[in-house]
């Protein structure tokens, strides 16, 4: 083991030693004294599905999945030398290594605070922005620390709004991109550099040797933090991509990192049907919850329960968005996958199809008897329910790693590579194609908006195991979020189909992979809204509105080229009100007995 970091306390050094020994031994079962019994995962799997889960767990035992994962054995997911496997396992030890680098990170954050910086604007996308967004929502900045703004949109109104909330001269802009070539953060950098032009007001987080690293050196950025090239973006929460923004806002990132090993110690009980035990259904209380969870989810997905619906305590805001990317982008490929369902309104048991599995993440420090009762009703109705207890925001490090392990194991169970994202490039290529045409003709392709009949055909025919993906290319707002929740609830009541929602272009780096690479069961409704005036994009012959529209057009064209049903609605006037009109139409048609 490498020496403990300078300044680490004795208990931190012990944590590092324990963490490393766990991984090197490939151990996932531990003495009861080192785990928190209150955090034991509980599973209620109906008898009709218990056999497939048990069989997959037996397969995992025979394949020595726990041991091999702990040892970083890349052949769990493919033949030796398979691209994007052996060089994507750095997340297994990143918490230890970040603890060793924490003095430097915290010194940087303290310097920013001491200089009187009031705001930090993170310019990122996907894996570079979602973990910081979770930390921003979960850890409000204490007095004296700057506020964090996560900007992962090409919507002109969103860019304007962030710029209006900060004082440019007292703001640090953090450009965050693993590849260093992603169009969104580079476009945002160009905009804010034109407003500031001061290198000391910029920092970068990127992999060594990237184009962004070169750009940062050339523009004399205040600091460049190196990412780990052996970690994919969606597994980077505890790397510099999450820890640096967390340190800047004063979050206890040391505690976050030190809680990571607990993911390996968390146990599971009640792995069969509601906790029943017997000679053919042994108590799995000694089993690793993360390994069990991944194996079980892959088995349930293969049995048709492939809509993983998260019910998360409101004390963990934003966690669903991070989980959404982790699950969708890791598993949605080669015609299979697990569709994560985040921030969906909780419904009655009869509203859900038989394609659901529920993951309940309650906060033990803030119990909610009403929510718990509704979750229990889902289990009583025969839906698989897996409860992953948490201790709130202080438990995020453990939760990040637990779910990373589970999703990696689910990839093993589905026989896919959970670390690549082959279909994300389709959306990028489509955007480039549309922008190239715009530069030649100075016009974007014309797409016809869906009329009432087209919407009826798209939405009315939806039924499990199909899902409806609602894709919003517009400025995020609480009002629009509320209207979309009503739309999702109305569609579920009418069709029992699963719904998802994401803001574009963010979801292109998240559920977009599942949309194009997963099972062909999706129906796609694109909602588009522009707010004048546009925002110029320095160095480009177009502004942010054109870029966003090109991304939306390219995405819709790609879905249609794949033979998937996809329609667009350009929202007029107030976008939230326009969605509420759509909800009213669905409710009216439902009341008349017609298709939605």
C-alpha positions in Angstrom: 0.0 0.0 0.0 1.2 3.5 -0.8 2.1 5.8 2.2 -0.7 7.6 3.9 -1.2 11.2 2.7 0.5 14.1 4.5 -1.8 15.4 7.2 -4.1 12.4 7.4 -5.2 11.5 10.8 -4.5 8.0 12.2 -8.1 6.9 11.7 -7.9 8.0 8.0 -4.7 6.0 7.5 -6.4 2.9 9.0 -9.3 3.5 6.6 -7.0 3.5 3.7 -5.3 0.3 4.9 -8.6 -1.5 5.4 -9.9 -0.3 2.0 -6.9 -1.6 0.1 -6.9 -4.9 1.9 -10.6 -5.4 1.1 -10.0 -4.9 -2.6 -6.8 -7.0 -2.8 -8.4 -9.9 -1.0 -11.5 -9.7 -3.2 -13.6 -10.0 -0.1 -17.3 -9.0 0.0 -18.4 -10.9 3.2 -17.2 -9.5 6.5 -17.4 -10.0 10.2 -20.7 -8.6 11.5 -18.8 -6.2 13.8 -17.6 -4.0 10.9 -20.9 -3.3 9.2 -23.9 -1.2 10.2 -26.8 -3.6 10.6 -29.3 -0.7 10.1 -28.1 -0.3 6.5 -28.8 -4.0 5.6 -30.5 -4.2 2.2 -33.9 -5.9 2.3 -35.5 -7.5 -0.7 -39.0 -8.6 -1.2 -39.1 -10.7 -4.4 -42.4 -12.5 -5.2 -42.3 -16.3 -5.4 -42.8 -16.3 -9.2 -39.4 -14.5 -9.6 -37.5 -16.0 -6.7 -36.1 -18.9 -8.8 -34.6 -16.7 -11.5 -32.9 -14.5 -8.9 -31.6 -17.6 -7.0 -30.2 -19.1 -10.2 -28.4 -15.9 -11.1 -26.9 -15.7 -7.6 -25.7 -19.3 -7.9 -24.2 -18.4 -11.3 -22.4 -15.5 -9.6 -21.1 -17.7 -6.9 -19.8 -20.2 -9.4 -18.2 -17.5 -11.5 -16.5 -16.0 -8.3 -17.9 -12.6 -9.3 -17.3 -11.0 -5.9 -13.7 -12.2 -5.7 -12.9 -11.3 -9.3 -14.4 -7.9 -9.1 -12.5 -7.1 -5.9 -9.3 -8.1 -7.7 -10.2 -6.0 -10.8 -10.5 -8.9 -13.1 -11.5 -7.4 -16.5 -12.4 -10.8 -17.9 -15.7 -10.7 -16.0 -17.1 -8.7 -18.9 -15.1 -9.8 -22.0 -12.1 -11.5 -23.4 -8.6 -10.1 -22.5 -7.9 -6.9 -24.4 -11.5 -6.0 -25.0 -11.6 -2.1 -25.3 -13.0 -0.1 -22.5 -12.9 -2.7 -19.8 -9.4 -3.3 -18.3 -8.8 0.5 -18.6 -12.1 1.4 -16.9 -11.6 -0.2 -13.4 -9.9 2.7 -11.6 -13.1 3.5 -9.7 -12.5 0.4 -7.5 -9.6 2.2 -5.7 -10.3 5.9 -6.5 -11.5 6.8 -2.9 -8.2 5.7 -1.4 -6.2 7.6 -4.0 -8.3 10.8 -3.7 -7.8 10.7 0.1 -4.1 10.8 -0.6 -4.5 13.9 -2.8 -7.0 15.7 -0.6 -4.6 18.2 0.9 -3.9 19.7 -2.5 -7.6 19.8 -3.4 -8.6 21.4 -0.1 -5.8 24.0 -0.2 -7.1 25.0 -3.6 -10.6 25.3 -2.3 -9.5 27.3 0.7 -7.5 29.7 -1.6 -10.7 30.3 -3.7 -12.6 31.0 -0.5 -10.0 33.3 0.9 -9.9 35.3 -2.3 -13.5 36.2 -1.9 -14.9 34.2 -4.8 -18.7 34.2 -4.4 -19.7 31.7 -7.1 -18.4 28.6 -8.9 -19.9 27.8 -12.3 -19.2 24.2 -13.4 -19.3 23.8 -17.1 -19.7 20.1 -17.8 -22.0 17.4 -19.1 -23.0 13.9 -18.1 -20.5 12.2 -15.9 -18.7 15.4 -15.4 -21.7 17.3 -14.1 -24.2 14.9 -12.4 -22.2 14.1 -9.3 -21.4 17.8 -8.7 -25.2 18.4 -9.1 -25.9 15.9 -6.4 -23.4 17.5 -4.1 -24.7 20.9 -4.9 -28.2 19.9 -3.9 -27.3 17.9 -0.9 -24.6 20.2 0.6 -25.6 23.9 0.6 -22.5 26.1 0.8 -21.8 27.2 4.4 -21.1 30.9 5.0 -17.9 32.1 3.4 -17.9 29.4 0.7 -19.0 30.1 -2.9 -22.3 28.8 -4.2 -22.1 26.2 -7.0 -23.9 26.5 -10.2 -23.9 23.4 -12.5 -24.4 24.5 -16.2 -24.9 21.5 -18.5 -27.2 23.0 -21.0 -27.0 24.6 -24.4 -30.3 26.4 -24.0 -29.7 30.1 -24.5 -32.1 31.2 -21.8 -30.3 28.8 -19.3 -26.9 30.2 -20.2 -28.2 33.8 -19.8 -29.8 33.0 -16.5 -26.6 31.6 -15.0 -24.6 34.5 -16.3 -27.1 36.9 -14.7 -26.9 35.2 -11.3 -23.1 35.7 -10.9 -20.6 38.5 -10.8 -18.1 37.6 -13.5 -15.1 39.1 -11.7 -15.9 37.2 -8.5 -16.7 33.8 -10.1 -14.5 30.8 -10.7 -15.5 28.8 -13.9 -14.6 25.1 -13.8 -14.5 23.5 -17.2 -15.0 19.8 -16.6 -14.6 17.2 -19.3 -12.8 13.8 -19.3 -12.2 13.7 -23.0 -11.6 17.4 -23.2 -13.5 17.5 -26.5 -17.2 17.5 -25.6 -19.0 20.2 -27.5 -21.2 21.5 -24.6 -18.5 22.4 -22.0 -16.2 23.8 -24.7 -19.0 26.0 -26.1 -19.8 27.2 -22.6 -16.1 28.0 -22.0 -15.9 30.0 -25.2 -18.9 32.1 -24.0 -17.7 32.8 -20.5 -14.1 33.4 -21.6 -15.3 36.1 -23.9 -17.0 37.7 -20.9 -14.0 37.4 -18.6 -10.7 36.6 -20.4 -8.9 36.1 -17.1 -7.1 32.8 -16.8 -7.1 33.0 -13.0 -10.9 32.8 -13.1 -10.8 29.4 -14.7 -9.9 25.9 -13.6 -10.2 22.6 -15.5 -10.8 19.0 -14.6 -9.8 16.7 -17.4 -7.8 13.6 -18.2 -4.1 14.0 -18.8 -3.2 14.8 -22.4 -6.6 16.0 -23.4 -7.4 18.9 -25.6 -8.9 20.7 -22.7 -5.6 20.3 -20.7 -3.8 22.0 -23.6 -6.4 24.7 -23.8 -6.1 25.4 -20.1 -2.3 25.7 -20.3 -2.5 28.0 -23.2 -5.1 30.3 -21.4 -3.1 30.1 -18.1 -5.9 28.6 -16.1 -5.6 28.9 -12.3 -5.4 25.1 -11.9 -5.7 21.9 -13.9 -6.9 18.8 -12.0 -6.1 15.5 -13.6 -8.8 12.9 -13.9 -8.1 9.2 -13.9 -8.1 7.9 -17.5 -8.9 4.5 -16.1 -12.4 5.6 -15.0 -15.4 6.3 -17.2 -17.3 9.5 -16.6 -20.3 7.9 -14.9 -18.1 6.1 -12.4 -16.1 9.3 -11.6 -18.2 10.6 -8.7 -15.4 10.1 -6.1 -12.6 11.2 -8.5 -11.5 14.8 -9.0 -14.7 15.3 -11.1 -16.9 15.1 -8.0 -14.4 15.8 -5.2 -13.1 19.2 -6.5 -16.5 20.8 -6.8 -17.5 19.3 -3.5 -14.4 20.8 -1.8 -15.1 24.2 -3.3 -18.5 24.5 -1.7 -17.2 23.2 1.7 -18.7 19.7 1.7 -17.0 17.2 3.9 -15.3 15.4 1.1 -13.0 13.5 3.4 -16.0 11.9 5.1 -17.4 11.2 1.7 -14.3 9.3 0.6 -13.9 7.5 3.9 -17.4 6.1 3.7 -16.8 4.4 0.4 -15.4 1.1 1.7 -18.7 0.6 3.6 -20.3 -0.3 0.3 -18.4 -3.6 0.3 -19.5 -4.4 3.8 -23.2 -3.7 3.4 -25.2 -6.9 3.6 -28.5 -8.2 2.3 -31.3 -10.2 3.9 -34.7 -11.4 2.6 -33.3 -12.3 -0.8 -36.2 -14.5 -1.7 -39.9 -13.7 -1.1 -40.3 -11.1 1.7 -37.7 -12.6 3.9 -39.0 -16.2 4.1 -36.2 -18.7 4.8 -35.9 -22.4 4.6 -33.7 -25.2 3.4 -34.1 -24.2 -0.2 -34.1 -20.5 0.5 -31.2 -19.7 2.8 -30.7 -16.5 4.7 -28.3 -14.4 2.7 -27.5 -12.1 5.6 -23.8 -12.8 5.1 -23.8 -11.7 1.4 -22.6 -8.5 -0.1 -25.6 -6.3 -0.8 -23.9 -4.7 -3.8 -23.1 -8.1 -5.5 -26.5 -9.4 -4.7 -28.2 -6.3 -6.0 -26.4 -6.3 -9.3 -27.0 -10.0 -9.9 -30.7 -9.8 -8.9 -31.4 -6.7 -11.1 -29.9 -8.5 -14.1 -32.0 -11.6 -13.4 -35.2 -9.5 -12.9 -34.5 -7.6 -16.2 -34.1 -10.9 -18.1 -37.4 -12.0 -16.6 -39.2 -8.8 -17.9 -38.8 -6.6 -14.8 -36.5 -4.2 -16.5 -37.9 -0.8 -15.4 -35.9 0.0 -12.2 -38.0 2.6 -10.5 -36.3 4.7 -7.8 -38.2 5.9 -4.8 -35.6 8.1 -3.0 -35.9 10.1 0.2 -36.2 13.9 -0.5 -33.2 14.3 1.8 -31.1 13.0 -1.1 -32.0 15.4 -3.9 -30.5 14.8 -7.3 -29.3 11.3 -6.5 -31.8 9.9 -8.9 -30.3 11.8 -11.8 -26.9 10.4 -11.1 -28.3 6.9 -10.7 -30.2 7.3 -14.0 -27.0 7.9 -16.0 -25.1 5.1 -14.2 -27.7 2.5 -14.9 -28.9 3.6 -18.3 -25.6 4.3 -20.0 -24.0 1.2 -18.4 -26.6 -1.4 -19.3 -28.6 -0.1 -22.3 -26.9 -1.6 -25.2 -27.0 -4.6 -27.6 -30.8 -4.7 -27.4 -30.9 -5.3 -23.6 -30.6 -3.2 -20.5 -32.2 -1.9 -17.3 -34.2 1.3 -17.7 -33.8 3.6 -14.7 -36.9 5.6 -13.7 -36.1 8.6 -11.7 -38.3 11.3 -10.1 -41.5 9.7 -11.2 -44.6 10.5 -9.1 -45.5 7.6 -6.8 -48.7 5.9 -7.8 -51.0 3.2 -6.7 -50.0 -0.5 -7.2 -52.5 -1.1 -9.9 -51.1 1.7 -12.0 -47.9 -0.1 -12.7 -47.3 -2.8 -15.2 -45.5 -6.1 -14.6 -42.3 -4.8 -16.0 -41.3 -2.9 -12.8 -38.9 -3.4 -10.0 -38.7 -0.8 -7.2 -35.6 0.5 -5.4 -36.5 2.3 -2.2 -33.8 4.5 -0.7 -35.2 5.8 2.6 -33.3 8.0 5.0 -33.1 6.4 8.5 -32.7 9.8 10.0 -35.9 11.2 8.4 -38.5 8.4 8.3 -41.6 8.9 6.2 -44.4 6.6 7.4 -46.7 7.5 4.5 -44.1 6.8 1.8 -43.0 3.6 3.5 -46.6 2.4 3.6 -47.1 3.0 -0.1 -43.9 1.1 -0.8 -45.1 -1.8 1.3 -48.3 -1.7 -0.7 -46.3 -2.2 -3.9 -44.6 -5.2 -2.4 -47.9 -6.6 -1.2 -49.3 -6.3 -4.7 -46.5 -8.6 -6.0 -44.0 -6.1 -7.3 -40.3 -6.7 -6.5 -39.2 -4.2 -3.9 -35.6 -3.7 -2.9 -35.0 -1.4 0.1 -31.5 0.2 0.4 -31.5 2.1 3.7 -29.4 5.3 3.9 -28.2 7.7 6.5 -28.8 10.7 4.4 -26.3 13.0 2.8 -23.4 11.7 4.9 -23.9 8.3 3.3 -23.4 9.4 -0.3 -19.9 8.0 -0.6 -21.1 4.5 0.3 -24.1 4.8 -1.9 -22.0 5.9 -4.9 -19.8 2.9 -4.6 -22.6 0.4 -3.7 -24.5 1.3 -6.9 -21.3 1.3 -9.0 -20.6 -2.2 -7.9 -24.2 -3.3 -8.5 -24.3 -1.9 -12.0 -21.0 -3.4 -12.9 -22.3 -6.8 -11.7 -25.6 -6.3 -13.5 -23.5 -5.8 -16.7 -21.9 -9.2 -16.0 -25.4 -10.7 -15.6 -26.6 -9.2 -18.8 -23.4 -10.3 -20.6 -22.6 -6.8 -21.8 -19.7 -4.3 -21.2 -21.0 -1.9 -18.6 -18.2 0.6 -19.2 -18.6 1.5 -22.9 -21.3 3.7 -24.5 -21.4 2.8 -28.2 -24.6 4.7 -29.0 -23.8 8.0 -27.4 -21.6 8.8 -30.3 -24.6 8.5 -32.7 -26.1 11.6 -31.1 -22.8 13.5 -31.3 -22.4 12.5 -35.0 -25.9 13.5 -35.8 -25.4 17.0 -34.2 -22.2 17.5 -36.3 -24.1 16.5 -39.4 -26.9 19.0 -38.7 -24.4 21.8 -37.9 -22.4 21.1 -41.0 -25.5 21.5 -43.1 -26.4 24.7 -41.2 -23.0 26.2 -42.0 -23.5 25.4 -45.7 -27.1 26.5 -46.1 -27.6 28.8 -43.0 -30.8 26.9 -42.3 -31.7 24.0 -40.0 -33.6 21.0 -41.4 -37.4 21.5 -41.2 -39.2 18.9 -39.1 -43.0 18.7 -38.9 -44.5 19.0 -35.4 -46.9 16.3 -34.3 -50.6 17.1 -34.6 -53.2 15.7 -32.3 -53.6 12.5 -34.3 -49.9 11.8 -34.3 -49.8 12.3 -30.5 -52.7 9.9 -30.1 -50.9 7.3 -32.1 -47.7 7.8 -30.2 -49.0 7.9 -26.7 -52.3 6.1 -26.9 -50.8 2.8 -28.1 -48.2 2.8 -25.2 -48.5 -0.2 -22.9 -46.1 -2.3 -20.8 -43.4 -3.3 -21.5 -43.1 -0.1 -23.6 -42.0 3.1 -22.0 -42.5 6.8 -23.0 -39.4 9.0 -22.9 -40.2 12.7 -22.6 -37.3 14.8 -23.8 -37.3 18.5 -23.0 -35.0 20.9 -24.9 -35.6 24.1 -22.9 -34.7 26.0 -19.8 -35.2 24.0 -16.6 -37.7 25.4 -14.1 -39.7 24.2 -11.1 -42.9 25.1 -12.9 -42.0 22.9 -15.9 -40.9 20.1 -13.7 -44.3 20.1 -12.0 -46.1 20.1 -15.3 -44.1 17.2 -16.5 -44.8 15.3 -13.3 -48.5 15.8 -14.0 -48.0 14.6 -17.6 -46.2 11.4 -16.5 -48.8 10.6 -13.9 -51.6 11.1 -16.5 -49.9 8.8 -19.0 -49.3 6.1 -16.4 -53.0 6.3 -15.2 -54.1 6.0 -18.8 -51.7 3.4 -20.3 -49.8 1.9 -17.3 -46.6 2.5 -19.3 -43.4 3.7 -17.7 -42.4 7.2 -18.3 -39.0 9.0 -18.1 -38.1 12.6 -18.4 -34.8 14.4 -19.1 -33.6 17.8 -20.1 -31.6 17.9 -23.3 -28.8 17.8 -24.2 -28.0 16.4 -20.7 -30.0 13.1 -21.3 -28.0 12.5 -24.5 -25.1 11.6 -22.2 -27.4 9.5 -19.9 -30.6 7.8 -20.9 -29.8 8.6 -24.6 -27.6 5.5 -24.7 -30.5 3.3 -23.5 -32.9 5.0 -26.0 -30.8 3.9 -28.9 -29.0 0.8 -27.7 -31.5 -0.8 -25.3 -34.6 -2.8 -26.0 -36.7 -1.4 -28.8 -39.6 -0.7 -26.5 -39.4 3.1 -26.3 -41.8 5.8 -27.5 -40.3 9.3 -27.7 -41.9 12.7 -27.2 -39.6 15.6 -27.8 -40.7 19.0 -26.3 -38.8 22.0 -27.7 -39.0 25.6 -26.6 -36.8 28.6 -27.4 -36.6 31.9 -25.5 -35.2 34.9 -27.3 -32.7 36.5 -27.5 -30.1 34.0 -28.6 -26.6 34.0 -27.0 -23.7 34.2 -29.4 -21.1 31.4 -29.4 -17.7 33.0 -30.0 -15.8 31.4 -32.9 -18.9 29.7 -34.3 -21.2 30.9 -37.1 -24.2 30.1 -34.9 -25.5 30.8 -31.4 -26.6 28.5 -28.5 -30.2 28.3 -29.8 -29.0 26.9 -33.1 -26.7 24.5 -31.3 -29.5 23.2 -29.1 -31.9 22.9 -32.0 -29.3 21.0 -34.0 -28.9 18.6 -31.0 -32.6 18.1 -30.8 -33.0 17.6 -34.6 -30.1 15.1 -34.7 -31.5 13.2 -31.8 -35.0 12.9 -33.3 -33.6 11.9 -36.7 -31.4 9.2 -35.1 -34.4 7.7 -33.2 -36.4 7.6 -36.4 -33.6 6.1 -38.4 -33.5 3.3 -35.9 -37.2 2.7 -36.6 -38.4 4.0 -33.2 -41.6 6.0 -32.9 -40.7 9.6 -32.1 -42.6 12.9 -32.4 -41.8 16.5 -31.7 -44.0 19.3 -30.2 -42.7 22.8 -30.2 -44.2 24.5 -27.1 -45.7 27.9 -27.7 -46.0 30.6 -25.0 -45.3 29.5 -21.5 -43.9 26.0 -21.7 -45.4 24.8 -18.4 -48.8 25.9 -19.4 -48.4 24.2 -22.8 -47.6 20.9 -21.1 -50.6 21.3 -18.8 -52.8 21.7 -21.9 -51.4 18.4 -23.1 -52.3 16.8 -19.7 -55.8 18.2 -19.9 -56.2 16.6 -23.4 -55.0 13.2 -22.1 -57.4 13.4 -19.2 -60.3 14.5 -21.5 -59.6 11.6 -23.8 -59.4 9.2 -20.9 -62.7 10.4 -19.6 -64.4 9.8 -22.9 -63.0 6.3 -23.2 -60.8 7.1 -26.3 -57.2 6.5 -26.7 -54.8 9.1 -25.3 
